[in-house]
Amino acid sequence: MTTFPPDIFERWRTLVLSARSERFRAERDLTFWQGKAAEYDQSQPALPNTLDWLHGQLKGSRSLLEVGAGTGRLLLSLAAAVPHVTALDYSPDMLAQLRAKNPPEHVQTVCCALEHALKHAPPHDTVLAAWSLAYQPDLHAALHTLHALSRRDLYLLEDDGVGSPHVQLRRALAGTPKPARASLLREAVQALGWTFAAHTITEERELSFASTTELLAYCRLPLPEQEVLAHLQPHLTRAGNGWGYRWTFDVHVIQVRQQGKA
């Protein structure tokens, strides 16, 4: 049996507390979401393959709780597959965006922090937490809360910080290591002794830019124009005077099945 150092949760805590944004402080994170809520959906990639896979996994589930549901960009696409759906988030601004989309009547919203979720939401058959743990310093407590909320399956969605080609290059130039949160989550779940399966789903993102200037402004790389274009060349196609920019990325899913539950 593979074992991991007992400091896995301390390693996660160190990663979270090293964030220069200090979004592990609730007031900082709430302010961040207040500023991002209105444009959040437009800034995020579509996840059609991930949503298709989750739709298949929801077969037979009577209830779905998404922790960190935000604007509902995932949850609302899954809502038709489940009779009872709860969107939980502690940002009122993000939940306001969800409610503005006029969700179906069987979707309810709950505004509270993860540590209070057990007081404000009953257990559900399926619990989804997509990129919701990144600024939770106490991973041990967060995972146990999510596990307690799940009657059948818990799905943790994360990435390993590989990101887009320009983000990879920016990290390399700055000497900043990728966060590798998905790998740390796998280690943490295994250290807890939970039965789980790990899945990798590949998605694609494509952006269009009307000019080279627009592309460079988006990438924000501290390099001359020609060097940026040379680095990104495998992912670029000419579109008139502008560019198409396409890359693939992996979504890592950790599926925890409650023992003894069908």
Residue pairs with C-beta under 8 A, 6 or more apart in sequence:
2 190
3 191
4 187
4 190
4 191
5 11
6 191
8 184
8 187
8 188
8 191
9 138
9 139
9 140
9 188
9 191
11 184
12 137
12 139
12 184
12 188
13 137
13 138
13 139
15 179
15 181
15 184
16 24
16 134
16 135
16 136
16 137
17 24
17 137
19 135
21 28
21 32
22 28
23 29
23 32
23 135
24 135
24 136
24 137
26 90
26 113
29 91
29 135
30 90
30 91
33 70
33 91
33 93
33 94
34 91
34 93
36 43
37 71
37 91
37 93
37 94
37 96
37 97
38 97
40 70
40 71
40 73
40 94
40 97
41 71
41 73
41 97
44 73
45 203
45 205
45 249
46 203
46 205
47 74
47 203
47 251
48 203
49 201
49 202
49 203
49 251
50 74
50 157
50 201
50 203
50 251
50 253
51 74
51 77
51 78
53 199
53 201
53 253
54 74
54 78
54 128
54 155
55 78
55 81
57 126
57 153
57 155
57 255
58 64
58 78
58 81
58 82
58 126
59 81
61 81
61 82
61 125
61 126
61 152
61 153
62 82
62 83
62 84
62 125
63 82
63 83
63 84
63 85
63 86
63 124
63 125
63 126
63 151
64 75
64 78
64 79
64 81
64 82
64 84
64 85
64 86
64 124
64 125
64 126
64 127
64 128
65 85
65 86
65 88
65 121
65 124
65 126
65 127
65 128
65 149
65 150
66 74
66 75
66 85
66 86
66 87
66 88
66 127
66 128
66 129
66 130
67 88
67 89
67 114
67 117
67 127
67 128
67 129
67 132
67 146
67 149
68 88
68 89
68 114
68 129
68 130
68 131
68 132
69 75
69 87
69 88
69 89
69 94
69 95
69 98
69 109
70 89
70 91
70 94
70 95
70 97
70 98
71 94
71 97
71 98
71 101
72 87
72 97
72 98
72 101
72 103
72 107
74 128
74 130
75 85
75 87
75 98
75 107
75 128
76 98
76 101
76 103
76 107
78 85
78 128
79 85
79 103
79 104
79 106
79 107
80 104
82 126
83 106
84 106
84 124
85 104
85 106
85 107
85 108
86 107
86 108
86 109
86 110
86 121
86 124
87 95
87 98
87 103
87 107
87 108
87 109
87 110
88 109
88 110
88 111
88 112
88 117
88 120
88 121
89 95
89 98
89 109
89 110
89 111
90 111
90 112
90 113
90 114
91 111
92 111
95 109
95 111
98 109
99 109
103 109
110 117
110 120
110 121
112 119
112 120
112 121
114 132
114 136
114 142
114 145
114 146
115 141
115 142
115 145
117 145
117 149
118 145
118 148
118 149
121 149
123 148
123 149
123 150
123 151
124 149
124 150
124 151
125 150
125 151
125 152
125 153
126 150
126 152
126 153
126 154
126 155
127 146
127 149
127 150
127 153
127 154
127 155
128 155
128 157
129 146
129 154
129 155
129 156
129 157
130 155
130 157
131 157
131 158
131 159
133 139
133 142
133 143
133 156
133 158
133 181
133 185
134 158
134 179
134 181
136 142
139 185
139 188
140 188
140 192
143 188
143 189
143 192
146 154
146 156
147 154
147 194
147 256
147 258
150 256
150 258
151 258
151 261
152 257
152 258
152 261
152 262
153 255
153 256
153 257
153 258
154 255
154 256
154 258
155 253
155 254
155 255
155 256
156 185
156 189
156 253
156 254
156 256
157 251
157 252
157 253
158 181
158 182
158 185
158 251
158 252
158 254
159 181
159 182
159 249
159 250
159 251
159 252
160 178
160 179
160 180
160 181
160 182
160 183
160 250
160 252
161 171
161 178
161 179
161 180
161 181
162 168
162 178
162 249
162 250
163 171
163 178
163 249
164 205
164 247
164 249
165 231
165 232
165 234
165 235
165 247
166 218
166 219
166 220
166 221
166 228
166 231
166 232
168 178
169 221
169 231
169 232
170 176
170 219
170 220
170 221
171 177
171 178
173 221
173 222
173 223
182 252
182 254
185 252
185 254
186 196
186 198
186 252
186 254
189 196
189 254
189 256
190 196
194 256
195 256
195 257
195 259
196 254
196 255
196 256
196 257
197 254
197 255
197 257
198 252
198 253
198 254
198 255
199 252
199 253
199 255
200 250
200 251
200 252
200 253
201 250
201 251
201 253
202 248
202 249
202 250
202 251
203 248
203 249
203 250
203 251
204 246
204 247
204 248
204 249
205 246
205 247
205 248
205 249
206 244
206 245
206 246
207 218
207 244
207 245
207 246
208 239
208 242
208 243
208 244
208 245
209 215
209 218
209 242
209 243
209 244
209 245
210 240
210 241
210 242
211 241
211 242
212 225
212 229
212 242
212 243
214 242
215 242
215 243
215 245
216 225
216 228
219 228
219 232
221 228
221 231
223 231
229 236
232 245
235 245
235 246
235 247
236 243
236 244
236 245
237 243
237 244
237 246
238 244
